[in-house]
Amino acid sequence: MAAAGMEGAEGAGKRALITGLSGFTGRYVEQELCAAGYEVYGTITPGHAPGERQFAVDLNDRAGLAAVVAQVRPDVVVHLAGIAFVGHGDVEQIYRVNVVGTRNLLEALAAAEHRPSAVLLASSANIYGNTDVGLIGEDVPAAPANDYAVSKLAMEYMARLWRDKLPLIVVRPLNYTGVGQHENFLLPKIVGHFRRRAADIELGNLHVWRDFSDVRMVAQSYRRLLAAGPAAAGQTFNICSGQAYSLGEALAMMADIAGYQINVHVNPAFVRANEVVRLVGDNRRLQAVIGPLATVPLADTLRWMYTA
């Protein structure tokens, strides 16, 4: 039900379906859409007890997924469910979930009586691979360098088969972080060490620059793309801050926040061969459609993670 005083809100009277609702990003997208007046439904991984308006369904369960779509009748869809960790061990599962699972969802949405006005598919900037382009625009040639990235690019190509039936919006987020992200990701690992007041940390190359965004900005960008509807449909968008920080700078920020210096040990096992020194995303296409981004300075994001 829409919140009181929400009659004029962008999501008033509309239903949103988020796949992967209980994941790191899903929780923030849910908050963003609820605040905009949407009635939010979501899918979660089987084996977990579903809450209100939640469905425990596997993306590879075609009939189960179709039943959820038929029951929810979503006006907008945010497809976040998938294998999100590059180092995930089960390669077959990466493809089965990220490609076939997405196809099952699109098939169900296209066959439904009630057609959504926007379907946002989360791809990844990983599809660009080790590009040496200083500013990564959406037209930079894809050069995926691992199975996760290949699966996301394959998902994008597969989704094109549904473009005449569904208003698809593809997003390619660069690195983003926030409270609740697992410590097998870099910045949560660093914050976790400082929170535990660890004396030492093992990292890879400190002299690499990356574009880090705040998950709350990412969630807001997704909501605004859904609201843009036809202006965004059929397009692909990088989701990024457009600003690069080095790992050394991130460590210095955390030392300032935590009030002590940590001993950094460079572990050769964490240093990637041919690692790209600087990766920054171009967010001009995104801003042309949704307007100025509410970017959050990295120091503010780190402080939020540290004090949470």
C-alpha positions in Angstrom: 0.0 0.0 0.0 1.3 3.5 -0.8 2.3 5.6 2.2 0.0 8.4 3.4 0.4 11.5 1.3 1.9 9.5 -1.6 -0.9 10.2 -4.0 1.3 12.3 -6.2 4.4 10.2 -5.8 6.0 8.7 -8.9 5.3 5.1 -7.7 1.8 5.7 -6.3 -0.6 2.9 -7.4 2.2 1.0 -9.0 3.7 -2.4 -8.2 7.4 -3.1 -8.4 9.0 -6.5 -8.6 12.7 -6.8 -7.5 14.4 -10.1 -8.1 17.2 -10.8 -5.6 15.4 -8.6 -3.0 17.4 -9.9 -0.1 20.8 -9.3 -1.7 23.1 -6.3 -0.9 21.7 -4.1 -3.6 18.1 -5.3 -3.4 17.6 -4.0 0.1 18.6 -0.5 -1.0 16.5 -0.5 -4.1 13.5 -1.7 -2.0 13.9 1.3 0.3 14.2 3.7 -2.6 11.1 2.4 -4.4 9.0 2.2 -1.2 9.9 5.8 -0.4 8.7 6.7 -3.9 5.3 5.2 -3.2 5.7 1.8 -5.0 4.2 -1.4 -3.6 7.3 -3.6 -3.6 7.4 -7.3 -4.1 10.5 -9.4 -4.4 12.0 -12.8 -5.1 14.5 -14.4 -2.7 16.6 -17.5 -2.9 14.8 -20.8 -2.1 15.7 -22.1 1.4 15.0 -18.7 3.0 11.7 -18.0 4.7 9.9 -15.4 2.6 8.5 -12.3 4.3 5.4 -10.3 3.3 5.3 -9.7 -0.4 8.3 -12.0 -0.9 8.5 -15.2 -3.0 11.1 -17.9 -2.6 11.7 -18.9 -6.2 14.6 -20.1 -8.3 15.3 -18.2 -11.5 15.6 -21.5 -13.2 12.1 -22.6 -12.2 10.3 -21.3 -15.3 6.8 -22.3 -14.0 7.4 -20.9 -10.5 8.8 -17.6 -11.9 5.9 -17.3 -14.3 3.4 -17.8 -11.4 5.1 -15.0 -9.4 4.9 -12.6 -12.4 1.2 -13.5 -12.9 0.4 -12.9 -9.3 2.4 -9.7 -8.8 1.4 -8.1 -12.1 4.4 -5.7 -11.8 4.4 -2.2 -13.4 8.2 -2.0 -13.1 10.8 -4.7 -12.7 14.4 -4.5 -11.3 16.3 -7.7 -12.1 19.2 -7.9 -9.6 19.1 -11.7 -8.9 22.2 -13.4 -10.1 25.7 -14.6 -9.3 27.5 -11.4 -8.4 30.9 -12.5 -7.2 33.6 -12.7 -9.9 35.4 -15.5 -8.1 32.3 -17.7 -7.7 33.5 -21.3 -7.9 30.6 -23.0 -9.8 31.0 -21.8 -13.4 28.1 -23.7 -14.7 25.8 -22.1 -12.1 27.1 -18.6 -13.2 25.8 -19.1 -16.7 22.6 -21.0 -15.7 21.5 -18.2 -13.3 22.8 -15.1 -15.1 21.8 -16.1 -18.7 19.1 -18.8 -18.6 17.5 -17.4 -15.4 17.2 -14.0 -16.9 15.7 -15.5 -20.1 13.1 -17.2 -18.0 12.2 -13.9 -16.3 11.9 -12.1 -19.7 9.8 -14.9 -21.1 7.4 -14.7 -18.2 7.1 -10.9 -18.4 6.5 -10.9 -22.1 3.8 -13.6 -21.8 2.0 -11.8 -18.9 -1.3 -10.1 -19.4 -0.1 -7.0 -17.6 3.0 -5.6 -19.4 5.5 -3.6 -17.3 6.4 0.0 -18.3 10.1 -0.6 -17.5 12.3 -3.6 -17.0 15.8 -2.8 -15.6 18.4 -5.5 -16.0 21.6 -5.3 -13.9 24.6 -6.2 -16.1 28.2 -5.1 -15.0 31.0 -2.9 -16.1 33.1 -6.1 -15.8 32.1 -6.7 -19.5 34.6 -4.0 -20.5 37.5 -6.2 -19.2 41.0 -4.8 -18.9 40.3 -1.8 -21.2 43.1 0.8 -21.3 40.5 3.6 -22.1 40.8 6.3 -19.5 37.1 7.2 -19.4 34.8 4.2 -20.0 31.7 5.1 -22.1 29.0 2.7 -23.0 30.4 2.3 -26.5 33.8 1.0 -25.4 34.1 -2.5 -27.0 33.4 -5.3 -24.6 36.4 -7.5 -23.7 35.2 -9.8 -20.8 38.1 -11.4 -19.0 36.3 -13.9 -16.7 33.2 -16.2 -16.7 31.2 -13.7 -14.7 31.8 -11.0 -17.2 31.1 -13.3 -20.2 27.8 -14.4 -18.5 26.7 -10.7 -18.1 27.6 -9.9 -21.7 25.8 -13.0 -22.9 22.8 -11.9 -20.8 22.8 -8.5 -22.6 22.8 -10.1 -26.0 20.1 -12.6 -25.1 18.0 -9.8 -23.7 18.0 -8.0 -27.1 15.8 -10.8 -28.4 13.0 -9.3 -26.2 13.5 -5.6 -27.0 10.4 -5.6 -29.3 8.3 -7.0 -26.5 9.6 -5.4 -23.4 10.9 -1.9 -22.4 14.4 -3.0 -21.4 16.9 -0.8 -19.6 20.4 -2.3 -19.2 22.7 -0.9 -16.4 26.4 -1.6 -16.1 27.5 -0.5 -12.6 31.1 0.1 -11.9 32.4 -0.6 -8.4 30.0 0.4 -5.6 29.9 -0.3 -1.9 28.0 0.4 1.3 26.8 -1.1 4.6 26.0 -4.8 4.2 28.4 -5.6 1.4 30.4 -8.8 2.0 34.0 -8.6 3.0 35.1 -10.6 0.0 34.8 -7.2 -1.8 37.7 -4.8 -1.4 36.4 -1.8 0.4 34.3 -3.7 3.0 37.5 -5.8 3.6 39.4 -2.6 4.4 36.7 -1.1 6.5 36.3 -4.4 8.4 40.0 -4.5 9.3 39.8 -1.0 10.7 36.6 -1.7 12.6 38.3 -4.6 14.3 41.4 -2.4 14.8 43.5 -4.9 13.1 47.2 -4.1 13.1 47.9 -5.5 9.6 46.1 -6.0 6.3 47.1 -7.9 3.1 46.2 -6.2 -0.2 47.2 -6.2 -3.8 48.5 -3.3 -5.9 47.8 0.0 -4.0 48.6 2.1 -7.1 45.4 1.5 -9.0 42.6 4.0 -9.4 39.0 2.9 -9.4 35.6 4.6 -9.7 33.7 3.8 -6.4 30.1 4.7 -5.9 27.8 4.6 -2.9 25.1 1.9 -3.1 22.5 4.5 -2.2 23.3 6.5 -5.3 23.1 3.4 -7.4 19.7 2.5 -6.0 18.5 6.1 -6.6 19.8 5.9 -10.2 17.8 2.7 -10.8 14.6 4.3 -9.5 15.1 7.4 -11.7 15.7 5.2 -14.8 12.4 3.4 -14.1 10.6 6.7 -13.8 12.2 7.9 -17.1 10.3 5.1 -18.8 10.4 5.5 -22.6 13.4 7.9 -22.5 15.5 5.1 -21.0 14.0 2.1 -22.7 16.3 0.3 -25.2 19.4 2.0 -23.8 22.4 0.8 -21.8 23.8 3.0 -19.0 27.0 3.0 -17.0 26.2 3.6 -13.3 29.3 5.4 -11.8 30.5 8.5 -10.0 32.9 9.5 -12.8 35.6 10.0 -10.2 38.6 7.7 -9.4 40.3 7.0 -6.1 43.4 5.0 -5.6 43.5 2.2 -3.0 46.2 4.3 -1.2 43.7 7.2 -1.0 41.0 4.9 0.4 43.4 3.6 3.0 44.4 7.2 4.0 40.7 8.1 4.4 40.0 5.1 6.6 43.1 5.9 8.7 41.7 9.4 9.2 38.2 8.0 10.1 39.5 5.3 12.5 42.3 7.4 14.0 45.2 5.0 13.4 47.5 3.7 10.6 47.3 0.1 9.6 50.3 -1.8 8.3 49.8 -2.7 4.7 51.4 -5.8 3.3 51.3 -6.3 -0.5 50.5 -9.9 -1.1 51.8 -10.9 -4.6 48.9 -13.4 -4.8 46.5 -10.4 -4.8 48.3 -8.5 -7.6 46.8 -9.2 -10.9 48.9 -9.6 -14.0 48.4 -6.7 -16.5 46.2 -4.9 -14.0 44.7 -1.7 -15.4 46.0 1.3 -13.5 43.0 3.6 -13.9 39.3 2.8 -14.5 36.8 5.6 -14.5 33.3 5.5 -15.8 31.6 8.0 -18.1 28.1 8.8 -16.6 27.0 11.5 -19.1 24.5 9.3 -20.9 22.9 8.5 -17.5 22.7 12.1 -16.4 21.3 13.1 -19.8 18.3 10.9 -19.0 17.8 11.2 -15.3 19.5 14.6 -14.5 22.3 15.3 -12.1 23.5 12.4 -9.9 23.5 12.5 -6.1 27.0 11.3 -5.9 28.4 10.7 -2.4 32.1 11.5 -1.6 34.0 8.2 -0.9 35.1 9.4 2.5 31.4 9.8 3.5 30.6 6.3 2.3 33.5 4.8 4.2 32.5 6.7 7.4 28.9 5.4 7.1 30.3 1.8 6.7 32.7 2.2 9.6 30.1 3.6 12.1 27.2 1.4 11.0 
